Amino acid sequence: MNSILFPVPPEAVQTGGEIRHRMDLTAAKILRHLDVENVFVRHFRHRRAIPDLPGGFAGYGMLLDAVVKAAVHNIGGDEMKQFKISRLKELSTLQSIDGAITIFSQEPGFWDNHDQAYMIQALVLDHQKFHNQDSLHTALRLGEFLLNRRTGNTIGLETAFLMLWRETGDPRFLDFCRKALQIESSIDCYDRTGAPCGTAHVYTWIARVLAQLQYCRMTGCGTAVAVGGAKELYHRIFSDYSSISGSCSGGFNWGEIWDSTQIGLGKWGETCASAYLLRCSAKMLEFEADSRYGDLYERVLYNAFFGAQSEDGLRQRYFIPFNEPGEWYEHETYCCPNNLRRMMFEIPDAIWFRTSDGIAVNLYTESRLALPGLEIIQNTSYPESEEVKFSITADQSFQLTLRIPGWCTNATVQGQTAVPGWYHLPLTVGKTTVQLELPMPVCQIRGTMAQTGRIALMRGPLVYGVELEPNGLNGHDIDLLEIDNARPFAPGAEGIAVSCRIPNQTHPEKRVLFTRFSREKRNRTYFPASTEKGWTDDPLYTKAGTRSSE
């Protein structure tokens, strides 16, 4: 296929299934359970020298960006749209004469421009999609304030200024990105310019690469440098630094840096890093149509990212360790809860893409794509189900391109074998039904580094783990549990039934139900096994080179 994919208009996509359920939960939390006035807005109404917020950062700009994105995709209906209108209008009343929107009464805090960068993104998107001139005016004043202050670089600022430049045509914002933020420079140069966290910080690195990719797409400039940074990023992602759940950050003290130990305890798997990895991987498909970016996307989405949200949608995790229970984050402010909300409403943008001769399907989920002269309806219970059905009505012939995941070596399309990568299916005018089968045997994924000698169970893109209470286990049992992989696994609607052993106990054999990693009470993921028969390396993080995506 061609080397790039193209986004489809967000209004052309309707989403159902688990993705829609998660978005509805997120919208309900914002509209009915989040005290926006007291948690966020009061800090901007009543500025203080030292605000009573963790880290001196509200995250209100991120929340507003999430609200606008929800409205773009019609999540939350008219209630969300009205909420967006009132909150963005209110934001302009919080703006000072000099253009600042801040929580600080004196000198701005370290992350002040971070919050304002996401406010700009929310306001510009509101103008772009809903043609609200007041939003653009507020964003422009805020951008000019940051320009006049010669603001330092921070996460989200490059994207904010690029959006302002594209929407207004004001060259000052592009010039600032080029000269002050050095957006055309290498990732090493970026590290030396005093970025707030540096490239050792995963979230910062991914945000920088994303901004460079956006810059290249908007201007046509600097492609070699930007793609160079992205290649180095994904060299890490597809090798030692990513975990079974798709998370890629760790460290005992900070928890947000590159960590190849595979310990998976404590501060492991920052939600911001997972959100930005999703965002950046979708953007990479516009530069290199390598199906591995889609494979990575669904791995992160269904495991690390969805695992960071409680099943009722009311709580979020800052970190999601893969080998012990995670803790709920006690605040609604700061970055992780609000980056989760922002990214949740961007997921529909990664389902469908245009190609030069048709449509590519990146994610399999209940959804509908409606373009002039073309409607495609996707019916599936994926990732639980192996079957995906497409009902297509087309006014002219086109090519349907399907991503065959790297974990699926015996997929079929219309009964024909489809190897991992992209499968191309020419379709004619009229009504057509396409059947995709993605068989999902239970795979025993070999652990590495700290998990050497243990395995994790996967079925399709889903990672599985053990919950204590439903299995009648306690903390001692889970430490001793061993998978008896000489016996067959039994996948079912609730999970995978596995024969296990607990040595040195009266009843050593036990049937244990392994459930999805994203379940909020999941306790442990890796376990020793009775034999090494059937173990396999993780197909996503191979070191043997990249498979072809043609």
Buried (B, 14 or more C-beta within 10 A) or exposed (E): BEEBBEBBEBEBBBBBBBBBEBBBBBBBBBBEEBEBEEBBBBBBEEBEEEBEBEBBBBBBBBBBBBBBBBBBBBBBEEBBBEBBBEBBEBBBEBBEEEBBBBBBEEEBBEBBBBBBBBBBBBBBBBBBBBEBEBBBBBBBBBBBBBBEBEBBBBBBBBBBBBBBBBBBEBEBBBBBBBEBBBBBBBBEEBBEEEBBBBBEBBBBBBBBBBBBBBBBBBBEBBBEBBBBBBEBBBEBBBEBBBBBBBBBBBBEEBBBBBBBBBBBBBBBBBBBBBBBBBBBBBBBBBBBBBBBBBBBBBBBBBBBBBBBBBEEBBBBBBBBBBBBBBEEBEBBBBBBBBBBBBBBBBBBBBBBBBBEBBBBBBBBBBBBBBBEEBBBBBBBBBBBEBBBEBBBBBEEEBBBBBBBBBBBBEBBBEEEEBBBBBBBBEBEEEEBEBEBBBEBBBBBBBBBEBBEEBBBBBBBBBBBBBBBEBBEBEEEBBEBBBBBBEEEBEBEEEBBBBBBBBEEEEEEEBEBBBBBBBBBEBBBBBBBBBEEEBBEEBBBBBEEEEBEBE
